[in-house]
């Protein structure tokens, strides 16, 4: 059973890598991002999207941890 889980996890990871690779290869046109007067360098769309995904994958769990921690503190103060 454990081997089946490993195989399925490996297939899923391989499929995810192939999807990201296809996305990167299909989106090579360059874009320039502007935010609050700051102009970034010209980068491929795929790079911008993958960076946004990675930043979200880091910020999301940190924000979730912070919100859970603050709600625990509030519950302790009510008791």
For each residue, the residues with C-beta under 8 A, 3 or more apart:
1: 4 5
2: 5 6
3: 6 7
4: 1 7 8
5: 1 2 8 9
6: 2 3 9 10
7: 3 4 10 11
8: 4 5 11 12
9: 5 6 12 13
10: 6 7 13 14
11: 7 8 14 15
12: 8 9 15 16
13: 9 10 16 17
14: 10 11 17 18
15: 11 12 18 19
16: 12 13 19 20
17: 13 14 20 21
18: 14 15 21 22
19: 15 16 22 23
20: 16 17 23 24 50
21: 17 18 24 25
22: 18 19 25 26
23: 19 20 26 27 46 49 50
24: 20 21 27 28 44 46 47 50
25: 21 22 28 46
26: 22 23 46
27: 23 24 44 45 46 49
28: 24 25 44 45 46
29: 44 45
30: 42 43 44 45
31: 42 43 44 45 48
32: 39 40 41 42
33: 39 40 43 48
34: 37 38 39 40
35: 38 40
36:
37: 34
38: 34 35
39: 32 33 34
40: 32 33 34 35 43
41: 32
42: 30 31 32
43: 30 31 33 40 47 48
44: 24 27 28 29 30 31 47 48
45: 27 28 29 30 31 48 49
46: 23 24 25 26 27 28 49 50
47: 24 43 44 50 51
48: 31 33 43 44 45 51 52
49: 23 27 45 46 52 53
50: 20 23 24 46 47 53 54
51: 47 48 54 55
52: 48 49 55 56
53: 49 50 56 57
54: 50 51 57 58
55: 51 52 58 59
56: 52 53 59 60
57: 53 54 60 61
58: 54 55 61 62
59: 55 56 62 63
60: 56 57 63 64
61: 57 58 64 65
62: 58 59 65 66
63: 59 60 66 67
64: 60 61 67 68
65: 61 62 68 69
66: 62 63 69 70
67: 63 64 70 71
68: 64 65 71 72
69: 65 66 72 73
70: 66 67 73 74
71: 67 68 74 75
72: 68 69 75 76
73: 69 70 76 77
74: 70 71 77 78
75: 71 72 78 79
76: 72 73 79
77: 73 74
78: 74 75
79: 75 76
